[in-house]
Amino acid sequence: YETIRVRTRRGLELEGSVNHRVMLPDGGWRRLDELQVGERVRIGGGQNLWAQQYVALDWAPVRHAALTQIADVAEVDVETVIRYRRGVRGVHATTPAPLVAAYDAAIADH
């Protein structure tokens, strides 16, 4: 069958065959190819279905060092670290270099 894609004003999309029926607010049914712009349809979400049991997830967000932490470890001002990342190299540029490189690599991976 040929298909029709319908998008609601809220951005929800449904694609179905031309003879697929959707429920109207009064409980009646209408084929997708008979719907007119502006008509309302019923939308169900979830149908109150829930998992029978909890599923354990072995996940934690990736934690990155903050620029202030890099500055503390390198014993420089955070402004020095920020300038280093912008390409401005000062007297203390070599101190935060490996830490900033590791920081940049870590955030590039995510």
DSSP file (Angstrom, degrees, kcal/mol; ACC not computed):
  #  RESIDUE AA STRUCTURE BP1 BP2  ACC     N-H-->O    O-->H-N    N-H-->O    O-->H-N    TCO  KAPPA ALPHA  PHI   PSI    X-CA   Y-CA   Z-CA
    1    1 A Y              0   0    0      0, 0.0     2,-0.1     0, 0.0    16,-0.0   0.000 360.0 360.0 360.0 151.1    0.0    0.0    0.0
    2    2 A E        -     0   0    0      1,-0.0    16,-1.9    15,-0.0     2,-0.3  -0.463 360.0-135.8 -67.8 148.5    0.9    3.6   -0.5
    3    3 A T  E     -A   17   0A   0     14,-0.2     2,-0.4    -2,-0.1    14,-0.2  -0.782  12.7-156.1-113.0 158.3    1.8    5.4    2.8
    4    4 A I  E     -A   16   0A   0     12,-2.9    12,-2.2    -2,-0.3     2,-0.5  -0.986   8.5-147.5-128.6 138.9    0.9    8.7    4.2
    5    5 A R  E     -A   15   0A   0     -2,-0.4     2,-0.4    10,-0.2    10,-0.2  -0.938  13.8-167.8-110.1 128.8    2.8   10.6    6.9
    6    6 A V  E     -A   14   0A   0      8,-3.3     8,-2.5    -2,-0.5     2,-0.4  -0.941   2.5-166.3-115.9 134.9    0.8   12.8    9.3
    7    7 A R  E     -A   13   0A   0     -2,-0.4     6,-0.2     6,-0.2     2,-0.1  -0.986  13.3-141.7-122.2 129.0    2.5   15.3   11.7
    8    8 A T    >   -     0   0    0      4,-2.7     3,-1.9    -2,-0.4    32,-0.0  -0.340  31.7-104.2 -80.2 167.7    0.5   16.8   14.6
    9    9 A R  T 3  S+     0   0    0      1,-0.3    -1,-0.1     2,-0.1    -2,-0.0   0.707 123.7  58.0 -66.0 -17.3    0.9   20.5   15.6
   10   10 A R  T 3  S-     0   0    0      2,-0.1    -1,-0.3     0, 0.0    -3,-0.0   0.449 122.8-105.9 -89.0  -1.9    3.0   19.2   18.5
   11   11 A G  S <  S+     0   0    0     -3,-1.9     2,-0.2     1,-0.3    -2,-0.1   0.456  71.1 142.9  94.7   1.0    5.4   17.5   16.1
   12   12 A L        -     0   0    0     -5,-0.0    -4,-2.7     1,-0.0     2,-0.4  -0.521  35.7-152.0 -73.1 143.4    4.4   13.9   16.6
   13   13 A E  E     -A    7   0A   0     -6,-0.2     2,-0.4    -2,-0.2    -6,-0.2  -0.927  17.7-177.7-123.1 144.3    4.5   11.8   13.4
   14   14 A L  E     -A    6   0A   0     -8,-2.5    -8,-3.3    -2,-0.4     2,-0.5  -0.995   4.1-170.9-136.0 130.4    2.6    8.8   12.3
   15   15 A E  E     +A    5   0A   0     -2,-0.4     2,-0.3   -10,-0.2   -10,-0.2  -0.989  23.6 141.7-121.7 131.5    3.2    7.0    9.0
   16   16 A G  E     -A    4   0A   0    -12,-2.2   -12,-2.9    -2,-0.5    -2,-0.0  -0.955  52.5 -71.0-156.1 172.3    0.8    4.3    7.8
   17   17 A S  E >   -A    3   0A   0     -2,-0.3     3,-2.2   -14,-0.2    15,-0.4  -0.263  53.1-104.3 -66.7 159.8   -0.9    2.9    4.8
   18   18 A V  T 3  S+     0   0    0    -16,-1.9    15,-1.8     1,-0.3    16,-0.2   0.790 122.8  49.6 -58.1 -28.1   -3.7    4.9    3.3
   19   19 A N  T 3  S+     0   0    0    -17,-0.2    -1,-0.3    12,-0.2     2,-0.2   0.380  80.8 119.9 -95.4   6.2   -6.2    2.6    4.8
   20   20 A H    <   -     0   0    0     -3,-2.2    12,-2.5    11,-0.1     2,-0.4  -0.489  57.6-139.8 -66.5 138.1   -4.7    2.8    8.3
   21   21 A R  E     -B   31   0B   0     10,-0.2     2,-0.3    -2,-0.2    10,-0.2  -0.800  15.3-164.0-107.5 145.4   -7.3    4.2   10.7
   22   22 A V  E     -B   30   0B   0      8,-2.7     8,-2.1    -2,-0.4     2,-0.3  -0.920  26.8-109.8-122.1 151.8   -6.8    6.7   13.6
   23   23 A M  E     -B   29   0B   0     -2,-0.3    19,-3.1    19,-0.3     6,-0.2  -0.626  27.2-145.4 -85.7 138.3   -9.2    7.4   16.4
   24   24 A L    >   -     0   0    0      4,-3.2     3,-2.3    -2,-0.3    17,-0.2  -0.517  32.6 -99.1 -92.8 164.7  -11.0   10.7   16.5
   25   25 A P  T 3  S+     0   0    0      0, 0.0    16,-0.1     0, 0.0    -1,-0.1   0.790 123.2  56.0 -56.5 -29.3  -11.9   12.6   19.7
   26   26 A D  T 3  S-     0   0    0      1,-0.0     3,-0.1     2,-0.0    -3,-0.0   0.434 122.8-103.9 -84.3   2.3  -15.5   11.2   19.6
   27   27 A G  S <  S+     0   0    0     -3,-2.3    -1,-0.0     1,-0.3     2,-0.0   0.335  83.0 125.3  92.8  -7.4  -14.3    7.6   19.5
   28   28 A G        -     0   0    0     -5,-0.1    -4,-3.2     1,-0.1     2,-0.3  -0.241  55.7-122.5 -77.2 173.4  -14.9    7.2   15.8
   29   29 A W  E     -B   23   0B   0     -6,-0.2     2,-0.3    -3,-0.1    -6,-0.2  -0.893  22.3-174.2-121.3 148.7  -12.3    6.1   13.3
   30   30 A R  E     -B   22   0B   0     -8,-2.1    -8,-2.7    -2,-0.3     5,-0.1  -0.998  27.3-116.7-142.2 138.9  -11.0    7.7   10.1
   31   31 A R  E >>  -B   21   0B   0     -2,-0.3     3,-1.5   -10,-0.2     4,-0.6  -0.378  28.0-119.2 -67.8 150.4   -8.6    6.5    7.4
   32   32 A L  G >4 S+     0   0    0    -12,-2.5     3,-1.1   -15,-0.4   -13,-0.1   0.880 114.6  55.7 -58.7 -38.5   -5.3    8.4    7.1
   33   33 A D  G 34 S+     0   0    0    -15,-1.8    -1,-0.3     1,-0.2   -14,-0.1   0.577 106.4  52.4 -74.2  -5.4   -6.2    9.3    3.5
   34   34 A E  G <4 S+     0   0    0     -3,-1.5    -1,-0.2   -16,-0.2    -2,-0.2   0.490  83.2 111.4-103.5  -6.6   -9.5   10.8    4.7
   35   35 A L    <<  -     0   0    0     -3,-1.1     2,-0.3    -4,-0.6    -3,-0.0  -0.397  54.4-151.1 -68.9 144.8   -7.9   13.1    7.3
   36   36 A Q    >   -     0   0    0     -2,-0.1     3,-2.1     1,-0.0    -2,-0.1  -0.866  30.1 -90.2-113.9 150.7   -8.1   16.9    6.7
   37   37 A V  T 3  S+     0   0    0     -2,-0.3     3,-0.1     1,-0.3    -1,-0.0  -0.357 114.8  26.0 -56.9 132.5   -5.6   19.5    7.9
   38   38 A G  T 3  S+     0   0    0      1,-0.4    -1,-0.3    -2,-0.0     2,-0.1   0.212  88.2 130.0  96.6 -14.8   -6.8   20.8   11.3
   39   39 A E    <   -     0   0    0     -3,-2.1    -1,-0.4     1,-0.1     2,-0.3  -0.421  54.6-126.6 -71.5 150.3   -8.8   17.7   12.3
   40   40 A R        -     0   0    0     -3,-0.1     2,-0.3    -2,-0.1    -1,-0.1  -0.727  24.5-173.0 -98.5 146.8   -8.1   16.3   15.7
   41   41 A V        -     0   0    0     -2,-0.3     2,-0.3   -17,-0.2   -17,-0.3  -0.939  29.3-105.8-131.9 157.0   -7.1   12.7   16.5
   42   42 A R        -     0   0    0    -19,-3.1     2,-0.5    -2,-0.3   -19,-0.3  -0.636  31.4-162.4 -80.9 140.4   -6.6   10.9   19.8
   43   43 A I        -     0   0    0     -2,-0.3     2,-0.3   -21,-0.1   -21,-0.0  -0.988   1.4-162.9-126.9 123.5   -3.1   10.2   20.8
   44   44 A G        -     0   0    0     -2,-0.5     2,-0.4     2,-0.0    -2,-0.0  -0.802   2.1-163.1-103.1 146.6   -2.2    7.5   23.4
   45   45 A G    >   -     0   0    0     -2,-0.3     3,-0.5     0, 0.0     2,-0.2  -0.937  66.1 -21.8-134.3 114.4    1.1    7.4   25.2
   46   46 A G  G >  S-     0   0    0     -2,-0.4     3,-1.8     1,-0.2    -2,-0.0   0.020  72.7-128.1  86.9 -30.4    2.4    4.4   27.1
   47   47 A Q  G 3   -     0   0    0      1,-0.3    -1,-0.2    -2,-0.2     3,-0.1   0.764  62.0 -74.7  53.5  26.4   -1.0    2.8   27.7
   48   48 A N  G <  S+     0   0    0     -3,-0.5     2,-0.5     1,-0.2    -1,-0.3   0.822  88.9 153.9  57.1  35.2    0.0    2.6   31.4
   49   49 A L    <   +     0   0    0     -3,-1.8     2,-0.3     0, 0.0    -1,-0.2  -0.826  16.7 176.7 -95.3 130.6    2.4   -0.3   30.7
   50   50 A W        -     0   0    0     -2,-0.5    -4,-0.0    -3,-0.1     0, 0.0  -0.920  35.8 -89.3-132.5 156.7    5.2   -0.6   33.1
   51   51 A A        -     0   0    0     -2,-0.3     3,-0.1     1,-0.1    -1,-0.0  -0.287  27.0-135.4 -62.4 148.4    8.1   -3.0   33.6
   52   52 A Q  S    S+     0   0    0      1,-0.2     2,-0.3     2,-0.0    -1,-0.1   0.776  86.4  11.8 -75.6 -27.7    7.4   -6.0   35.8
   53   53 A Q  S    S-     0   0    0      0, 0.0    -1,-0.2     0, 0.0     2,-0.1  -0.982  86.7 -95.1-148.1 157.5   10.8   -5.6   37.6
   54   54 A Y        -     0   0    0     -2,-0.3     2,-0.5    -3,-0.1    -2,-0.0  -0.421  31.6-143.8 -71.1 147.7   13.5   -3.1   37.9
   55   55 A V        -     0   0    0     -2,-0.1     2,-0.3    -4,-0.0    -1,-0.0  -0.969  15.1-131.6-114.8 122.5   16.6   -3.5   35.6
   56   56 A A        -     0   0    0     -2,-0.5     2,-0.5     2,-0.0     0, 0.0  -0.544  18.9-153.6 -74.2 133.8   19.9   -2.5   37.1
   57   57 A L        -     0   0    0     -2,-0.3     2,-1.2     2,-0.1    -1,-0.0  -0.933  10.2-152.5-110.9 129.5   22.0   -0.3   34.9
   58   58 A D        +     0   0    0     -2,-0.5     2,-0.4     2,-0.0    -2,-0.0  -0.653  56.4 117.9 -97.2  76.3   25.8   -0.3   35.2
   59   59 A W        +     0   0    0     -2,-1.2    -2,-0.1     2,-0.0     0, 0.0  -0.996  33.4 172.2-144.9 144.0   26.2    3.3   34.1
   60   60 A A        -     0   0    0     -2,-0.4     3,-0.1     3,-0.0    -2,-0.0  -0.981  41.9 -97.8-146.8 146.1   27.6    6.5   35.5
   61   61 A P        -     0   0    0      0, 0.0     2,-0.4     0, 0.0    -2,-0.0  -0.331  44.5-104.1 -64.1 147.1   28.2    9.8   33.7
   62   62 A V        -     0   0    0     48,-0.0     2,-0.5     1,-0.0    48,-0.0  -0.573  36.0-147.5 -71.6 127.6   31.7   10.4   32.6
   63   63 A R        -     0   0    0     -2,-0.4     2,-0.3    -3,-0.1    -1,-0.0  -0.862  13.4-166.2-102.8 130.0   33.4   12.9   34.9
   64   64 A H        -     0   0    0     -2,-0.5     2,-0.1     1,-0.0    39,-0.1  -0.820  27.6-104.2-111.1 151.5   35.9   15.3   33.5
   65   65 A A        -     0   0    0     -2,-0.3     2,-0.2     1,-0.1    -1,-0.0  -0.458  37.1-125.9 -67.3 145.8   38.4   17.4   35.4
   66   66 A A     >  -     0   0    0     -2,-0.1     4,-2.0     1,-0.1     3,-0.5  -0.592  20.4-113.2 -88.6 157.5   37.4   21.0   35.5
   67   67 A L  H  > S+     0   0    0      1,-0.3     4,-2.3    -2,-0.2     5,-0.1   0.834 119.1  57.8 -59.9 -31.4   39.8   23.7   34.4
   68   68 A T  H  > S+     0   0    0      2,-0.2     4,-2.1     1,-0.2    -1,-0.3   0.876 105.0  50.2 -66.8 -35.4   40.0   24.9   38.0
   69   69 A Q  H  > S+     0   0    0     -3,-0.5     4,-2.5     2,-0.2    -2,-0.2   0.893 109.2  51.1 -68.3 -39.4   41.2   21.4   39.0
   70   70 A I  H  X S+     0   0    0     -4,-2.0     4,-2.5     1,-0.2    -2,-0.2   0.923 110.2  50.1 -61.6 -43.3   43.9   21.4   36.3
   71   71 A A  H  X>S+     0   0    0     -4,-2.3     5,-2.3     1,-0.2     4,-0.8   0.903 110.0  50.5 -62.0 -41.4   45.0   24.8   37.5
   72   72 A D  H  <5S+     0   0    0     -4,-2.1     3,-0.5     3,-0.2    -2,-0.2   0.931 112.8  45.1 -62.7 -46.0   45.2   23.6   41.1
   73   73 A V  H  <5S+     0   0    0     -4,-2.5    -2,-0.2     1,-0.2    -1,-0.2   0.897 117.0  44.8 -65.2 -40.1   47.3   20.5   40.2
   74   74 A A  H  <5S-     0   0    0     -4,-2.5    -1,-0.2    -5,-0.2    -2,-0.2   0.559 108.3-128.5 -80.4  -7.6   49.6   22.6   37.9
   75   75 A E  T  <5 +     0   0    0     -4,-0.8     2,-0.3    -3,-0.5    -3,-0.2   0.916  69.4 113.8  58.1  46.8   49.8   25.2   40.7
   76   76 A V  S   <S-     0   0    0     -5,-2.3    -1,-0.2    -6,-0.1    -2,-0.1  -0.878  74.9 -84.5-134.1 168.0   48.9   28.1   38.3
   77   77 A D    >>  -     0   0    0     -2,-0.3     4,-1.3     1,-0.1     3,-0.7  -0.408  35.1-120.8 -69.3 151.2   45.9   30.4   38.0
   78   78 A V  H 3> S+     0   0    0      1,-0.2     4,-2.5     2,-0.2     5,-0.2   0.825 114.7  63.3 -62.1 -30.0   42.9   29.1   36.1
   79   79 A E  H 3> S+     0   0    0      1,-0.2     4,-2.8     2,-0.2    -1,-0.2   0.855  98.4  54.9 -62.3 -33.9   43.4   32.1   33.7
   80   80 A T  H <> S+     0   0    0     -3,-0.7     4,-2.3     2,-0.2    -1,-0.2   0.908 109.0  47.3 -64.0 -41.7   46.8   30.6   32.8
   81   81 A V  H  X S+     0   0    0     -4,-1.3     4,-2.2     2,-0.2    -2,-0.2   0.918 112.9  48.6 -65.6 -43.8   45.1   27.3   31.8
   82   82 A I  H  X S+     0   0    0     -4,-2.5     4,-1.3     2,-0.2    -2,-0.2   0.927 112.6  47.7 -63.1 -45.1   42.4   29.2   29.8
   83   83 A R  H  <>S+     0   0    0     -4,-2.8     5,-2.6     1,-0.2     4,-0.4   0.904 109.5  54.2 -62.7 -40.1   45.0   31.3   28.0
   84   84 A Y  H ><5S+     0   0    0     -4,-2.3     3,-1.5     1,-0.2    -1,-0.2   0.920 106.7  51.0 -59.5 -44.1   47.0   28.1   27.3
   85   85 A R  H 3<5S+     0   0    0     -4,-2.2    -1,-0.2     1,-0.3    -2,-0.2   0.775 108.2  53.5 -65.2 -25.2   44.0   26.5   25.7
   86   86 A R  T 3<5S-     0   0    0     -4,-1.3    -1,-0.3    -3,-0.3    -2,-0.2   0.462 125.4-102.4 -87.2  -2.3   43.5   29.6   23.5
   87   87 A G  T < 5S+     0   0    0     -3,-1.5     2,-0.7    -4,-0.4    -3,-0.2   0.492  79.0 133.7  96.8   3.3   47.1   29.3   22.3
   88   88 A V      < -     0   0    0     -5,-2.6     2,-0.6    -6,-0.2    -1,-0.3  -0.799  38.4-163.1 -90.3 116.8   48.6   32.0   24.5
   89   89 A R        +     0   0    0     -2,-0.7     2,-0.1    -3,-0.1    -9,-0.0  -0.888  14.7 169.8-107.2 120.7   51.9   30.7   26.0
   90   90 A G    >   -     0   0    0     -2,-0.6     3,-1.5   -10,-0.1     4,-0.2  -0.251  54.2 -66.7-110.0-160.4   53.3   32.5   28.9
   91   91 A V  T 3  S+     0   0    0      1,-0.3     3,-0.4     2,-0.1    -2,-0.0   0.853 133.6  41.7 -60.1 -38.3   56.1   31.8   31.4
   92   92 A H  T >  S+     0   0    0      1,-0.2     3,-0.9     2,-0.1    -1,-0.3   0.120  79.0 117.8 -98.3  21.0   54.2   28.9   33.0
   93   93 A A  T <> S+     0   0    0     -3,-1.5     4,-0.6     1,-0.3    -1,-0.2   0.812  71.2  53.7 -62.5 -32.7   53.0   27.4   29.7
   94   94 A T  T 34 S+     0   0    0     -3,-0.4    -1,-0.3    -4,-0.2     3,-0.1   0.773  97.1  67.9 -75.2 -23.5   54.9   24.1   30.1
   95   95 A T  T <4 S+     0   0    0     -3,-0.9     4,-0.3     1,-0.2    -1,-0.2   0.952 109.6  29.9 -64.3 -51.7   53.4   23.4   33.6
   96   96 A P  T  > S+     0   0    0      0, 0.0     4,-3.0     0, 0.0     5,-0.3   0.555  94.1 100.8 -85.3  -3.4   49.8   22.8   32.6
   97   97 A A  H  X S+     0   0    0     -4,-0.6     4,-2.3     1,-0.2     5,-0.2   0.885  84.0  40.4 -51.6 -53.8   50.6   21.4   29.1
   98   98 A P  H  > S+     0   0    0      0, 0.0     4,-2.1     0, 0.0    -1,-0.2   0.875 117.4  49.7 -66.9 -33.6   50.2   17.7   29.7
   99   99 A L  H  > S+     0   0    0     -4,-0.3     4,-2.3     2,-0.2    -2,-0.2   0.911 112.4  46.7 -69.4 -41.6   47.1   18.2   31.9
  100  100 A V  H  X S+     0   0    0     -4,-3.0     4,-3.0     2,-0.2     5,-0.2   0.889 110.8  53.2 -66.7 -38.8   45.4   20.4   29.3
  101  101 A A  H  X S+     0   0    0     -4,-2.3     4,-2.2    -5,-0.3    -2,-0.2   0.918 111.0  46.0 -61.9 -43.2   46.3   17.9   26.6
  102  102 A A  H  X S+     0   0    0     -4,-2.1     4,-2.2     2,-0.2    -2,-0.2   0.900 113.2  50.5 -65.7 -40.6   44.7   15.1   28.6
  103  103 A Y  H  X S+     0   0    0     -4,-2.3     4,-2.3     2,-0.2     5,-0.2   0.943 111.6  46.8 -61.0 -49.7   41.6   17.3   29.3
  104  104 A D  H  X S+     0   0    0     -4,-3.0     4,-1.6     1,-0.2    -1,-0.2   0.881 112.6  50.1 -62.5 -39.0   41.2   18.2   25.7
  105  105 A A  H  X S+     0   0    0     -4,-2.2     4,-1.2    -5,-0.2    -1,-0.2   0.898 110.2  51.0 -65.9 -39.8   41.5   14.6   24.6
  106  106 A A  H  < S+     0   0    0     -4,-2.2     4,-0.4     1,-0.2     3,-0.3   0.911 112.6  43.9 -66.3 -42.6   39.0   13.5   27.2
  107  107 A I  H >< S+     0   0    0     -4,-2.3     3,-0.6     1,-0.2    -1,-0.2   0.780 108.0  59.6 -76.2 -22.9   36.3   16.0   26.1
  108  108 A A  H 3< S+     0   0    0     -4,-1.6    -1,-0.2    -5,-0.2    -2,-0.2   0.810 100.6  57.0 -69.9 -28.6   37.0   15.3   22.4
  109  109 A D  T 3<        0   0    0     -4,-1.2    -1,-0.2    -3,-0.3    -2,-0.2   0.636 360.0 360.0 -75.8 -13.9   36.0   11.6   23.0
  110  110 A H    <         0   0    0     -3,-0.6    -1,-0.2    -4,-0.4    -2,-0.2   0.384 360.0 360.0-123.1 360.0   32.6   12.6   24.4
